[in-house]
Amino acid sequence: MKENKTKISFTPISNVNLDNIKESGYYISPSWGNNISGLPSEINGYSDKAFYLQVFALNDINSYCQQILYSFKGKIFYRTITGAGSSFSNWIKIV
């Protein structure tokens, strides 16, 4: 048996609306004071905007997308697009 290790590459983001990130990947907001919109209200303060964002999407039809946000403050949120031409659901706090 062989163990395969992979590295995850994070794309840094700033000055962006999370509603526009619909491409699968791993993203990071590395600073607390980033100008990022589309955040859950609980982490939308100036000192709360450092997080990891994981996105899963069907890019070819742009009808299904999941975003999972891992806040550096220890909170996790989730939201989805579940149909063609739909917008994201409200953020749901997992933890």
N, CA, C and O atoms as a CHARMM CRD file, in Angstrom:
* protein
*
  380
    1    1 MET  N      0.85000  -1.17300   0.00000 PROA 1      0.00000
    2    1 MET  CA     0.00000   0.00000   0.00000 PROA 1      0.00000
    3    1 MET  C      0.89200   1.23100   0.00000 PROA 1      0.00000
    4    1 MET  O      1.88800   1.28700   0.72200 PROA 1      0.00000
    5    2 LYS  N      0.53800   2.19600  -0.79600 PROA 2      0.00000
    6    2 LYS  CA     1.31600   3.42200  -0.89900 PROA 2      0.00000
    7    2 LYS  C      0.42900   4.61100  -0.55600 PROA 2      0.00000
    8    2 LYS  O     -0.70600   4.71500  -1.02200 PROA 2      0.00000
    9    3 GLU  N      0.96200   5.49200   0.25500 PROA 3      0.00000
   10    3 GLU  CA     0.22100   6.69800   0.61700 PROA 3      0.00000
   11    3 GLU  C      0.58800   7.81900  -0.34900 PROA 3      0.00000
   12    3 GLU  O      1.76400   8.13800  -0.52700 PROA 3      0.00000
   13    4 ASN  N     -0.41200   8.40300  -0.96000 PROA 4      0.00000
   14    4 ASN  CA    -0.19000   9.54300  -1.85800 PROA 4      0.00000
   15    4 ASN  C     -0.53500  10.82000  -1.12000 PROA 4      0.00000
   16    4 ASN  O     -1.63900  10.96700  -0.59500 PROA 4      0.00000
   17    5 LYS  N      0.40200  11.73000  -1.08100 PROA 5      0.00000
   18    5 LYS  CA     0.16700  13.02100  -0.43400 PROA 5      0.00000
   19    5 LYS  C      0.03000  14.08500  -1.51800 PROA 5      0.00000
   20    5 LYS  O      0.79700  14.11500  -2.48000 PROA 5      0.00000
   21    6 THR  N     -0.94200  14.93900  -1.34700 PROA 6      0.00000
   22    6 THR  CA    -1.11900  16.03500  -2.29100 PROA 6      0.00000
   23    6 THR  C     -1.08300  17.34800  -1.52800 PROA 6      0.00000
   24    6 THR  O     -1.41700  17.41400  -0.34500 PROA 6      0.00000
   25    7 LYS  N     -0.68100  18.36400  -2.22000 PROA 7      0.00000
   26    7 LYS  CA    -0.66300  19.69500  -1.63800 PROA 7      0.00000
   27    7 LYS  C     -1.85200  20.47800  -2.17400 PROA 7      0.00000
   28    7 LYS  O     -2.18700  20.39200  -3.35500 PROA 7      0.00000
   29    8 ILE  N     -2.47200  21.22900  -1.30700 PROA 8      0.00000
   30    8 ILE  CA    -3.57600  22.09100  -1.71400 PROA 8      0.00000
   31    8 ILE  C     -3.00400  23.48100  -1.96000 PROA 8      0.00000
   32    8 ILE  O     -2.31600  24.03900  -1.10500 PROA 8      0.00000
   33    9 SER  N     -3.28700  24.02500  -3.11000 PROA 9      0.00000
   34    9 SER  CA    -2.86200  25.39000  -3.43200 PROA 9      0.00000
   35    9 SER  C     -4.03500  26.33600  -3.21100 PROA 9      0.00000
   36    9 SER  O     -5.12300  26.13200  -3.75000 PROA 9      0.00000
   37   10 PHE  N     -3.80200  27.37400  -2.41100 PROA 10     0.00000
   38   10 PHE  CA    -4.82700  28.37000  -2.13800 PROA 10     0.00000
   39   10 PHE  C     -4.58000  29.61000  -2.99000 PROA 10     0.00000
   40   10 PHE  O     -3.45100  30.09300  -3.08100 PROA 10     0.00000
   41   11 THR  N     -5.62700  30.11800  -3.60500 PROA 11     0.00000
   42   11 THR  CA    -5.56400  31.35400  -4.37300 PROA 11     0.00000
   43   11 THR  C     -5.91600  32.51100  -3.44400 PROA 11     0.00000
   44   11 THR  O     -7.02600  32.54400  -2.91300 PROA 11     0.00000
   45   12 PRO  N     -5.00500  33.46300  -3.23300 PROA 12     0.00000
   46   12 PRO  CA    -5.33800  34.61600  -2.37700 PROA 12     0.00000
   47   12 PRO  C     -6.40200  35.49000  -3.04100 PROA 12     0.00000
   48   12 PRO  O     -6.35100  35.73400  -4.24600 PROA 12     0.00000
   49   13 ILE  N     -7.36400  35.95900  -2.24500 PROA 13     0.00000
   50   13 ILE  CA    -8.40500  36.85000  -2.76800 PROA 13     0.00000
   51   13 ILE  C     -8.50300  38.08700  -1.89300 PROA 13     0.00000
   52   13 ILE  O     -8.28200  38.03000  -0.68300 PROA 13     0.00000
   53   14 SER  N     -8.83400  39.19900  -2.51700 PROA 14     0.00000
   54   14 SER  CA    -9.14100  40.44700  -1.82500 PROA 14     0.00000
   55   14 SER  C     -9.92300  41.31500  -2.79500 PROA 14     0.00000
   56   14 SER  O     -9.88700  41.08500  -4.00400 PROA 14     0.00000
   57   15 ASN  N    -10.62100  42.30200  -2.27800 PROA 15     0.00000
   58   15 ASN  CA   -11.42700  43.20700  -3.10300 PROA 15     0.00000
   59   15 ASN  C    -12.33700  42.43500  -4.05800 PROA 15     0.00000
   60   15 ASN  O    -12.34000  42.68300  -5.26400 PROA 15     0.00000
   61   16 VAL  N    -13.10700  41.49800  -3.50600 PROA 16     0.00000
   62   16 VAL  CA   -13.95200  40.63800  -4.32900 PROA 16     0.00000
   63   16 VAL  C    -15.28600  40.39200  -3.61700 PROA 16     0.00000
   64   16 VAL  O    -15.37400  40.47000  -2.39200 PROA 16     0.00000
   65   17 ASN  N    -16.31200  40.09600  -4.40300 PROA 17     0.00000
   66   17 ASN  CA   -17.60000  39.67800  -3.87300 PROA 17     0.00000
   67   17 ASN  C    -17.65400  38.15800  -3.97700 PROA 17     0.00000
   68   17 ASN  O    -17.48600  37.61000  -5.06600 PROA 17     0.00000
   69   18 LEU  N    -17.88500  37.47200  -2.86400 PROA 18     0.00000
   70   18 LEU  CA   -17.89900  36.01700  -2.87000 PROA 18     0.00000
   71   18 LEU  C    -19.00700  35.45500  -3.76700 PROA 18     0.00000
   72   18 LEU  O    -18.92900  34.30200  -4.19100 PROA 18     0.00000
   73   19 ASP  N    -20.02200  36.24800  -4.05400 PROA 19     0.00000
   74   19 ASP  CA   -21.08500  35.81100  -4.96600 PROA 19     0.00000
   75   19 ASP  C    -20.54500  35.54700  -6.36500 PROA 19     0.00000
   76   19 ASP  O    -21.16200  34.81600  -7.14000 PROA 19     0.00000
   77   20 ASN  N    -19.40400  36.13400  -6.69200 PROA 20     0.00000
   78   20 ASN  CA   -18.81400  35.98000  -8.02900 PROA 20     0.00000
   79   20 ASN  C    -17.82600  34.82200  -8.12200 PROA 20     0.00000
   80   20 ASN  O    -17.33300  34.53100  -9.21200 PROA 20     0.00000
   81   21 ILE  N    -17.52800  34.16400  -7.02300 PROA 21     0.00000
   82   21 ILE  CA   -16.58000  33.04800  -7.05500 PROA 21     0.00000
   83   21 ILE  C    -17.37000  31.76100  -7.22100 PROA 21     0.00000
   84   21 ILE  O    -17.94300  31.23700  -6.26600 PROA 21     0.00000
   85   22 LYS  N    -17.38900  31.26200  -8.44900 PROA 22     0.00000
   86   22 LYS  CA   -18.15600  30.05900  -8.77100 PROA 22     0.00000
   87   22 LYS  C    -17.29000  29.01600  -9.47400 PROA 22     0.00000
   88   22 LYS  O    -17.80400  28.06500 -10.06300 PROA 22     0.00000
   89   23 GLU  N    -15.99000  29.20000  -9.40700 PROA 23     0.00000
   90   23 GLU  CA   -15.06100  28.24900 -10.00100 PROA 23     0.00000
   91   23 GLU  C    -14.48200  27.37400  -8.90200 PROA 23     0.00000
   92   23 GLU  O    -14.03400  27.87300  -7.86900 PROA 23     0.00000
   93   24 SER  N    -14.49400  26.05900  -9.13100 PROA 24     0.00000
   94   24 SER  CA   -13.97800  25.12900  -8.13000 PROA 24     0.00000
   95   24 SER  C    -12.54600  25.48800  -7.75000 PROA 24     0.00000
   96   24 SER  O    -11.72900  25.82700  -8.60600 PROA 24     0.00000
   97   25 GLY  N    -12.25900  25.40800  -6.46300 PROA 25     0.00000
   98   25 GLY  CA   -10.90800  25.68600  -6.00400 PROA 25     0.00000
   99   25 GLY  C    -10.86800  26.00500  -4.53200 PROA 25     0.00000
  100   25 GLY  O    -11.87500  25.94200  -3.82600 PROA 25     0.00000
  101   26 TYR  N     -9.67800  26.34900  -4.09100 PROA 26     0.00000
  102   26 TYR  CA    -9.41500  26.69800  -2.70100 PROA 26     0.00000
  103   26 TYR  C     -8.89700  28.13400  -2.67100 PROA 26     0.00000
  104   26 TYR  O     -7.96200  28.47900  -3.39500 PROA 26     0.00000
  105   27 TYR  N     -9.49800  28.95400  -1.84600 PROA 27     0.00000
  106   27 TYR  CA    -9.17800  30.37600  -1.79100 PROA 27     0.00000
  107   27 TYR  C     -8.84900  30.76400  -0.35500 PROA 27     0.00000
  108   27 TYR  O     -9.28000  30.10600   0.59200 PROA 27     0.00000
  109   28 ILE  N     -8.08400  31.83500  -0.20800 PROA 28     0.00000
  110   28 ILE  CA    -7.75400  32.33000   1.12600 PROA 28     0.00000
  111   28 ILE  C     -7.82300  33.85000   1.13800 PROA 28     0.00000
  112   28 ILE  O     -7.35100  34.52700   0.22500 PROA 28     0.00000
  113   29 SER  N     -8.42300  34.35600   2.19500 PROA 29     0.00000
  114   29 SER  CA    -8.37400  35.77900   2.50100 PROA 29     0.00000
  115   29 SER  C     -7.39300  35.90600   3.65000 PROA 29     0.00000
  116   29 SER  O     -7.76000  35.67400   4.80200 PROA 29     0.00000
  117   30 PRO  N     -6.14100  36.27500   3.35800 PROA 30     0.00000
  118   30 PRO  CA    -5.08900  36.17500   4.36500 PROA 30     0.00000
  119   30 PRO  C     -5.03800  37.30600   5.39100 PROA 30     0.00000
  120   30 PRO  O     -4.24100  37.24700   6.32800 PROA 30     0.00000
  121   31 SER  N     -5.86800  38.32800   5.23200 PROA 31     0.00000
  122   31 SER  CA    -5.79300  39.42800   6.20600 PROA 31     0.00000
  123   31 SER  C     -7.16700  39.73000   6.77700 PROA 31     0.00000
  124   31 SER  O     -8.19300  39.42100   6.17200 PROA 31     0.00000
  125   32 TRP  N     -7.16400  40.33300   7.93900 PROA 32     0.00000
  126   32 TRP  CA    -8.41400  40.61600   8.65200 PROA 32     0.00000
  127   32 TRP  C     -9.20600  41.73800   8.01300 PROA 32     0.00000
  128   32 TRP  O    -10.43500  41.71500   8.06300 PROA 32     0.00000
  129   33 GLY  N     -8.54400  42.72400   7.41200 PROA 33     0.00000
  130   33 GLY  CA    -9.24100  43.90200   6.93400 PROA 33     0.00000
  131   33 GLY  C     -9.51000  43.91600   5.44200 PROA 33     0.00000
  132   33 GLY  O     -9.65600  44.99600   4.87000 PROA 33     0.00000
  133   34 ASN  N     -9.58200  42.77800   4.79200 PROA 34     0.00000
  134   34 ASN  CA    -9.82600  42.71600   3.35200 PROA 34     0.00000
  135   34 ASN  C    -11.16500  43.32500   2.96400 PROA 34     0.00000
  136   34 ASN  O    -12.11800  43.29300   3.74200 PROA 34     0.00000
  137   35 ASN  N    -11.23100  43.87600   1.76600 PROA 35     0.00000
  138   35 ASN  CA   -12.47100  44.44900   1.24200 PROA 35     0.00000
  139   35 ASN  C    -13.21600  43.34900   0.48200 PROA 35     0.00000
  140   35 ASN  O    -13.19000  43.30400  -0.74800 PROA 35     0.00000
  141   36 ILE  N    -13.87300  42.47200   1.22400 PROA 36     0.00000
  142   36 ILE  CA   -14.58800  41.34400   0.62700 PROA 36     0.00000
  143   36 ILE  C    -16.05800  41.45000   1.01900 PROA 36     0.00000
  144   36 ILE  O    -16.38500  41.67000   2.18600 PROA 36     0.00000
  145   37 SER  N    -16.93800  41.29300   0.03800 PROA 37     0.00000
  146   37 SER  CA   -18.37500  41.33100   0.31900 PROA 37     0.00000
  147   37 SER  C    -18.97600  39.96200   0.04600 PROA 37     0.00000
  148   37 SER  O    -18.31200  39.08100  -0.50000 PROA 37     0.00000
  149   38 GLY  N    -20.23300  39.78700   0.42800 PROA 38     0.00000
  150   38 GLY  CA   -20.89900  38.51000   0.26900 PROA 38     0.00000
  151   38 GLY  C    -20.62200  37.56300   1.42100 PROA 38     0.00000
  152   38 GLY  O    -20.90200  36.36800   1.32600 PROA 38     0.00000
  153   39 LEU  N    -20.07600  38.08800   2.50800 PROA 39     0.00000
  154   39 LEU  CA   -19.74100  37.27700   3.68100 PROA 39     0.00000
  155   39 LEU  C    -20.95100  37.06700   4.58300 PROA 39     0.00000
  156   39 LEU  O    -21.89100  37.86100   4.54500 PROA 39     0.00000
  157   40 PRO  N    -20.94300  36.01100   5.39300 PROA 40     0.00000
  158   40 PRO  CA   -21.96800  35.87900   6.42200 PROA 40     0.00000
  159   40 PRO  C    -21.88500  37.07800   7.37200 PROA 40     0.00000
  160   40 PRO  O    -20.79100  37.56900   7.65200 PROA 40     0.00000
  161   41 SER  N    -23.01400  37.54300   7.85900 PROA 41     0.00000
  162   41 SER  CA   -23.02100  38.73900   8.70900 PROA 41     0.00000
  163   41 SER  C    -22.17100  38.57100   9.96500 PROA 41     0.00000
  164   41 SER  O    -21.62700  39.55300  10.47100 PROA 41     0.00000
  165   42 GLU  N    -22.04600  37.34900  10.47600 PROA 42     0.00000
  166   42 GLU  CA   -21.27800  37.11800  11.70300 PROA 42     0.00000
  167   42 GLU  C    -19.78300  37.37100  11.55000 PROA 42     0.00000
  168   42 GLU  O    -19.09700  37.59700  12.54700 PROA 42     0.00000
  169   43 ILE  N    -19.26600  37.33900  10.32900 PROA 43     0.00000
  170   43 ILE  CA   -17.82800  37.59200  10.14500 PROA 43     0.00000
  171   43 ILE  C    -17.59100  38.73700   9.16300 PROA 43     0.00000
  172   43 ILE  O    -16.57500  38.76400   8.46700 PROA 43     0.00000
  173   44 ASN  N    -18.51800  39.66900   9.10900 PROA 44     0.00000
  174   44 ASN  CA   -18.40000  40.78300   8.17300 PROA 44     0.00000
  175   44 ASN  C    -17.78100  42.02800   8.81100 PROA 44     0.00000
  176   44 ASN  O    -17.76100  43.09000   8.18800 PROA 44     0.00000
  177   45 GLY  N    -17.28100  41.91600  10.03200 PROA 45     0.00000
  178   45 GLY  CA   -16.62100  43.04600  10.67300 PROA 45     0.00000
  179   45 GLY  C    -15.19100  43.19800  10.18400 PROA 45     0.00000
  180   45 GLY  O    -14.63700  42.28000   9.57900 PROA 45     0.00000
  181   46 TYR  N    -14.59300  44.35400  10.44300 PROA 46     0.00000
  182   46 TYR  CA   -13.24200  44.64400   9.96000 PROA 46     0.00000
  183   46 TYR  C    -12.22700  43.61000  10.42100 PROA 46     0.00000
  184   46 TYR  O    -11.32600  43.25900   9.65900 PROA 46     0.00000
  185   47 SER  N    -12.34900  43.11700  11.64000 PROA 47     0.00000
  186   47 SER  CA   -11.33700  42.20000  12.16800 PROA 47     0.00000
  187   47 SER  C    -11.74600  40.72900  12.05400 PROA 47     0.00000
  188   47 SER  O    -11.22700  39.88900  12.78900 PROA 47     0.00000
  189   48 ASP  N    -12.66900  40.40900  11.14500 PROA 48     0.00000
  190   48 ASP  CA   -13.17000  39.03600  11.01900 PROA 48     0.00000
  191   48 ASP  C    -12.97100  38.43200   9.63200 PROA 48     0.00000
  192   48 ASP  O    -13.37700  37.29000   9.41800 PROA 48     0.00000
  193   49 LYS  N    -12.38100  39.12400   8.70700 PROA 49     0.00000
  194   49 LYS  CA   -12.41800  38.72000   7.30400 PROA 49     0.00000
  195   49 LYS  C    -11.26300  37.83900   6.83800 PROA 49     0.00000
  196   49 LYS  O    -10.97900  37.79400   5.64100 PROA 49     0.00000
  197   50 ALA  N    -10.59500  37.14400   7.74200 PROA 50     0.00000
  198   50 ALA  CA    -9.56900  36.17900   7.34600 PROA 50     0.00000
  199   50 ALA  C    -10.21500  34.79900   7.35100 PROA 50     0.00000
  200   50 ALA  O    -10.80500  34.38900   8.35100 PROA 50     0.00000
  201   51 PHE  N    -10.10300  34.08200   6.23300 PROA 51     0.00000
  202   51 PHE  CA   -10.79100  32.79600   6.11500 PROA 51     0.00000
  203   51 PHE  C    -10.22000  31.97700   4.96800 PROA 51     0.00000
  204   51 PHE  O     -9.48600  32.48300   4.11900 PROA 51     0.00000
  205   52 TYR  N    -10.57600  30.70000   4.96600 PROA 52     0.00000
  206   52 TYR  CA   -10.37300  29.81600   3.81800 PROA 52     0.00000
  207   52 TYR  C    -11.73300  29.61800   3.16700 PROA 52     0.00000
  208   52 TYR  O    -12.74800  29.55800   3.86000 PROA 52     0.00000
  209   53 LEU  N    -11.76400  29.51600   1.85000 PROA 53     0.00000
  210   53 LEU  CA   -13.00100  29.26200   1.11400 PROA 53     0.00000
  211   53 LEU  C    -12.77600  28.07500   0.19000 PROA 53     0.00000
  212   53 LEU  O    -11.82500  28.05900  -0.59300 PROA 53     0.00000
  213   54 GLN  N    -13.64800  27.08600   0.28200 PROA 54     0.00000
  214   54 GLN  CA   -13.58000  25.91900  -0.58200 PROA 54     0.00000
  215   54 GLN  C    -14.80800  25.95700  -1.48200 PROA 54     0.00000
  216   54 GLN  O    -15.93200  26.09600  -0.99800 PROA 54     0.00000
  217   55 VAL  N    -14.59400  25.83400  -2.80300 PROA 55     0.00000
  218   55 VAL  CA   -15.69000  25.92500  -3.76700 PROA 55     0.00000
  219   55 VAL  C    -15.72600  24.65600  -4.61600 PROA 55     0.00000
  220   55 VAL  O    -14.71100  24.22200  -5.16100 PROA 55     0.00000
  221   56 PHE  N    -16.90600  24.08000  -4.71200 PROA 56     0.00000
  222   56 PHE  CA   -17.16900  22.95100  -5.59600 PROA 56     0.00000
  223   56 PHE  C    -18.22100  23.40900  -6.59200 PROA 56     0.00000
  224   56 PHE  O    -19.26000  23.93000  -6.18500 PROA 56     0.00000
  225   57 ALA  N    -17.97900  23.22900  -7.89300 PROA 57     0.00000
  226   57 ALA  CA   -18.93000  23.73000  -8.87800 PROA 57     0.00000
  227   57 ALA  C    -18.95600  22.86900 -10.13000 PROA 57     0.00000
  228   57 ALA  O    -17.96200  22.23800 -10.49000 PROA 57     0.00000
  229   58 LEU  N    -20.11300  22.85400 -10.78800 PROA 58     0.00000
  230   58 LEU  CA   -20.24200  22.28700 -12.12500 PROA 58     0.00000
  231   58 LEU  C    -20.10300  23.45300 -13.08700 PROA 58     0.00000
  232   58 LEU  O    -21.09000  24.09800 -13.44200 PROA 58     0.00000
  233   59 ASN  N    -18.88200  23.71800 -13.50500 PROA 59     0.00000
  234   59 ASN  CA   -18.60400  24.91700 -14.29900 PROA 59     0.00000
  235   59 ASN  C    -19.25600  24.90900 -15.66800 PROA 59     0.00000
  236   59 ASN  O    -19.58800  25.97000 -16.19800 PROA 59     0.00000
  237   60 ASP  N    -19.44700  23.73200 -16.25300 PROA 60     0.00000
  238   60 ASP  CA   -19.93900  23.68100 -17.62000 PROA 60     0.00000
  239   60 ASP  C    -21.38500  24.15300 -17.75600 PROA 60     0.00000
  240   60 ASP  O    -21.76400  24.66800 -18.80800 PROA 60     0.00000
  241   61 ILE  N    -22.20400  23.98900 -16.70900 PROA 61     0.00000
  242   61 ILE  CA   -23.58700  24.44000 -16.82700 PROA 61     0.00000
  243   61 ILE  C    -23.93100  25.55300 -15.83800 PROA 61     0.00000
  244   61 ILE  O    -25.03100  26.10400 -15.88800 PROA 61     0.00000
  245   62 ASN  N    -23.01200  25.88600 -14.94900 PROA 62     0.00000
  246   62 ASN  CA   -23.16700  26.99500 -14.00000 PROA 62     0.00000
  247   62 ASN  C    -24.49300  26.93600 -13.24300 PROA 62     0.00000
  248   62 ASN  O    -25.12800  27.96300 -13.00200 PROA 62     0.00000
  249   63 SER  N    -24.90700  25.71200 -12.86800 PROA 63     0.00000
  250   63 SER  CA   -26.18200  25.59500 -12.17800 PROA 63     0.00000
  251   63 SER  C    -26.06300  25.03100 -10.77000 PROA 63     0.00000
  252   63 SER  O    -27.03800  25.02600 -10.01900 PROA 63     0.00000
  253   64 TYR  N    -24.88600  24.55900 -10.41000 PROA 64     0.00000
  254   64 TYR  CA   -24.72300  24.00000  -9.07800 PROA 64     0.00000
  255   64 TYR  C    -23.36900  24.40100  -8.52600 PROA 64     0.00000
  256   64 TYR  O    -22.33600  24.18400  -9.16100 PROA 64     0.00000
  257   65 CYS  N    -23.38300  24.98300  -7.34600 PROA 65     0.00000
  258   65 CYS  CA   -22.14500  25.45900  -6.73300 PROA 65     0.00000
  259   65 CYS  C    -22.30000  25.40000  -5.22100 PROA 65     0.00000
  260   65 CYS  O    -23.35300  25.74300  -4.68400 PROA 65     0.00000
  261   66 GLN  N    -21.25700  24.96800  -4.54200 PROA 66     0.00000
  262   66 GLN  CA   -21.22000  24.97300  -3.08500 PROA 66     0.00000
  263   66 GLN  C    -20.03000  25.79800  -2.62300 PROA 66     0.00000
  264   66 GLN  O    -18.94300  25.70900  -3.19300 PROA 66     0.00000
  265   67 GLN  N    -20.23800  26.58800  -1.60500 PROA 67     0.00000
  266   67 GLN  CA   -19.14600  27.31800  -0.96400 PROA 67     0.00000
  267   67 GLN  C    -19.12400  26.93100   0.50900 PROA 67     0.00000
  268   67 GLN  O    -20.15300  26.94900   1.18400 PROA 67     0.00000
  269   68 ILE  N    -17.94800  26.58600   0.99300 PROA 68     0.00000
  270   68 ILE  CA   -17.75700  26.32100   2.41600 PROA 68     0.00000
  271   68 ILE  C    -16.69100  27.28900   2.90300 PROA 68     0.00000
  272   68 ILE  O    -15.58100  27.31400   2.37100 PROA 68     0.00000
  273   69 LEU  N    -17.01700  28.07300   3.89900 PROA 69     0.00000
  274   69 LEU  CA   -16.12600  29.10500   4.40900 PROA 69     0.00000
  275   69 LEU  C    -15.65800  28.72300   5.81400 PROA 69     0.00000
  276   69 LEU  O    -16.47100  28.47900   6.70600 PROA 69     0.00000
  277   70 TYR  N    -14.35200  28.67600   5.99500 PROA 70     0.00000
  278   70 TYR  CA   -13.73600  28.33900   7.27900 PROA 70     0.00000
  279   70 TYR  C    -13.09400  29.60700   7.84200 PROA 70     0.00000
  280   70 TYR  O    -12.01500  30.00700   7.40400 PROA 70     0.00000
  281   71 SER  N    -13.74700  30.22800   8.79900 PROA 71     0.00000
  282   71 SER  CA   -13.25000  31.45900   9.38900 PROA 71     0.00000
  283   71 SER  C    -12.08500  31.18000  10.33200 PROA 71     0.00000
  284   71 SER  O    -12.08800  30.17300  11.04000 PROA 71     0.00000
  285   72 PHE  N    -11.09200  32.06200  10.34600 PROA 72     0.00000
  286   72 PHE  CA    -9.99000  31.94300  11.29800 PROA 72     0.00000
  287   72 PHE  C    -10.47300  32.16000  12.73200 PROA 72     0.00000
  288   72 PHE  O     -9.72200  31.92400  13.67800 PROA 72     0.00000
  289   73 LYS  N    -11.71600  32.60700  12.90000 PROA 73     0.00000
  290   73 LYS  CA   -12.30600  32.77500  14.22800 PROA 73     0.00000
  291   73 LYS  C    -12.97400  31.48500  14.71400 PROA 73     0.00000
  292   73 LYS  O    -13.61000  31.47500  15.76800 PROA 73     0.00000
  293   74 GLY  N    -12.82900  30.38500  13.93900 PROA 74     0.00000
  294   74 GLY  CA   -13.35700  29.09400  14.36400 PROA 74     0.00000
  295   74 GLY  C    -14.79300  28.83200  13.95700 PROA 74     0.00000
  296   74 GLY  O    -15.43200  27.94100  14.51700 PROA 74     0.00000
  297   75 LYS  N    -15.32000  29.58100  13.00000 PROA 75     0.00000
  298   75 LYS  CA   -16.69000  29.38600  12.54300 PROA 75     0.00000
  299   75 LYS  C    -16.67600  28.83300  11.11800 PROA 75     0.00000
  300   75 LYS  O    -15.80300  29.17800  10.32100 PROA 75     0.00000
  301   76 ILE  N    -17.64500  27.97500  10.80300 PROA 76     0.00000
  302   76 ILE  CA   -17.74500  27.38700   9.47500 PROA 76     0.00000
  303   76 ILE  C    -19.14700  27.66400   8.92600 PROA 76     0.00000
  304   76 ILE  O    -20.14700  27.50200   9.62600 PROA 76     0.00000
  305   77 PHE  N    -19.19600  28.08600   7.65400 PROA 77     0.00000
  306   77 PHE  CA   -20.46000  28.41500   7.00000 PROA 77     0.00000
  307   77 PHE  C    -20.54900  27.69900   5.65600 PROA 77     0.00000
  308   77 PHE  O    -19.53700  27.31400   5.07000 PROA 77     0.00000
  309   78 TYR  N    -21.78000  27.53100   5.18400 PROA 78     0.00000
  310   78 TYR  CA   -22.04500  26.79700   3.95000 PROA 78     0.00000
  311   78 TYR  C    -23.19700  27.46100   3.19200 PROA 78     0.00000
  312   78 TYR  O    -24.14000  27.96900   3.79900 PROA 78     0.00000
  313   79 ARG  N    -23.10700  27.45200   1.85300 PROA 79     0.00000
  314   79 ARG  CA   -24.23300  27.91000   1.02900 PROA 79     0.00000
  315   79 ARG  C    -24.12900  27.27200  -0.35600 PROA 79     0.00000
  316   79 ARG  O    -23.07700  26.75800  -0.73400 PROA 79     0.00000
  317   80 THR  N    -25.23500  27.30900  -1.10900 PROA 80     0.00000
  318   80 THR  CA   -25.27700  26.63200  -2.40400 PROA 80     0.00000
  319   80 THR  C    -26.05300  27.41700  -3.45400 PROA 80     0.00000
  320   80 THR  O    -26.85100  28.30200  -3.14500 PROA 80     0.00000
  321   81 ILE  N    -25.78700  27.05700  -4.70400 PROA 81     0.00000
  322   81 ILE  CA   -26.65800  27.38100  -5.83900 PROA 81     0.00000
  323   81 ILE  C    -27.16300  26.02100  -6.31000 PROA 81     0.00000
  324   81 ILE  O    -26.36400  25.12000  -6.56600 PROA 81     0.00000
  325   82 THR  N    -28.47700  25.86300  -6.42700 PROA 82     0.00000
  326   82 THR  CA   -29.01700  24.54300  -6.74500 PROA 82     0.00000
  327   82 THR  C    -29.81900  24.49100  -8.04200 PROA 82     0.00000
  328   82 THR  O    -30.52600  23.51100  -8.28100 PROA 82     0.00000
  329   83 GLY  N    -29.73000  25.50200  -8.87100 PROA 83     0.00000
  330   83 GLY  CA   -30.44800  25.45900 -10.13500 PROA 83     0.00000
  331   83 GLY  C    -29.92900  26.48700 -11.11100 PROA 83     0.00000
  332   83 GLY  O    -29.35500  27.49900 -10.70900 PROA 83     0.00000
  333   84 ALA  N    -30.12500  26.23600 -12.38900 PROA 84     0.00000
  334   84 ALA  CA   -29.65900  27.15300 -13.43600 PROA 84     0.00000
  335   84 ALA  C    -30.28500  28.52700 -13.24700 PROA 84     0.00000
  336   84 ALA  O    -31.49500  28.65100 -13.06200 PROA 84     0.00000
  337   85 GLY  N    -29.45500  29.54300 -13.29400 PROA 85     0.00000
  338   85 GLY  CA   -29.92000  30.91800 -13.15500 PROA 85     0.00000
  339   85 GLY  C    -30.26200  31.32800 -11.73600 PROA 85     0.00000
  340   85 GLY  O    -30.74100  32.44200 -11.52200 PROA 85     0.00000
  341   86 SER  N    -30.03200  30.46300 -10.76400 PROA 86     0.00000
  342   86 SER  CA   -30.34200  30.78100  -9.36800 PROA 86     0.00000
  343   86 SER  C    -29.18700  31.52300  -8.71400 PROA 86     0.00000
  344   86 SER  O    -28.06400  31.52300  -9.21700 PROA 86     0.00000
  345   87 SER  N    -29.48200  32.14900  -7.59700 PROA 87     0.00000
  346   87 SER  CA   -28.43100  32.79400  -6.81900 PROA 87     0.00000
  347   87 SER  C    -28.11900  31.92500  -5.60600 PROA 87     0.00000
  348   87 SER  O    -28.79600  30.92900  -5.34900 PROA 87     0.00000
  349   88 PHE  N    -27.09000  32.31600  -4.86600 PROA 88     0.00000
  350   88 PHE  CA   -26.70100  31.56100  -3.68400 PROA 88     0.00000
  351   88 PHE  C    -27.79700  31.60400  -2.62100 PROA 88     0.00000
  352   88 PHE  O    -28.49700  32.60500  -2.47100 PROA 88     0.00000
  353   89 SER  N    -27.93000  30.49900  -1.88700 PROA 89     0.00000
  354   89 SER  CA   -28.79900  30.47700  -0.71600 PROA 89     0.00000
  355   89 SER  C    -28.16200  31.33800   0.36700 PROA 89     0.00000
  356   89 SER  O    -27.03200  31.80100   0.21000 PROA 89     0.00000
  357   90 ASN  N    -28.87400  31.55300   1.45400 PROA 90     0.00000
  358   90 ASN  CA   -28.29600  32.25900   2.60100 PROA 90     0.00000
  359   90 ASN  C    -27.21200  31.39800   3.22300 PROA 90     0.00000
  360   90 ASN  O    -27.24300  30.17100   3.13000 PROA 90     0.00000
  361   91 TRP  N    -26.25200  32.05800   3.85800 PROA 91     0.00000
  362   91 TRP  CA   -25.21500  31.32300   4.57800 PROA 91     0.00000
  363   91 TRP  C    -25.84400  30.56600   5.74000 PROA 91     0.00000
  364   91 TRP  O    -26.68700  31.10700   6.45600 PROA 91     0.00000
  365   92 ILE  N    -25.43500  29.32000   5.92700 PROA 92     0.00000
  366   92 ILE  CA   -25.86200  28.50000   7.06200 PROA 92     0.00000
  367   92 ILE  C    -24.62400  28.24000   7.91500 PROA 92     0.00000
  368   92 ILE  O    -23.59500  27.78500   7.41400 PROA 92     0.00000
  369   93 LYS  N    -24.73500  28.53200   9.20300 PROA 93     0.00000
  370   93 LYS  CA   -23.61000  28.30300  10.11900 PROA 93     0.00000
  371   93 LYS  C    -23.58900  26.83000  10.50000 PROA 93     0.00000
  372   93 LYS  O    -24.58200  26.29600  10.99500 PROA 93     0.00000
  373   94 ILE  N    -22.45600  26.17500  10.27000 PROA 94     0.00000
  374   94 ILE  CA   -22.28400  24.77000  10.62700 PROA 94     0.00000
  375   94 ILE  C    -21.71300  24.66600  12.03300 PROA 94     0.00000
  376   94 ILE  O    -22.18800  23.87900  12.85100 PROA 94     0.00000
  377   95 VAL  N    -20.69000  25.46800  12.30500 PROA 95     0.00000
  378   95 VAL  CA   -20.04500  25.47300  13.62100 PROA 95     0.00000
  379   95 VAL  C    -19.88200  26.90500  14.06300 PROA 95     0.00000
  380   95 VAL  O    -19.35900  27.16000  15.14800 PROA 95     0.00000
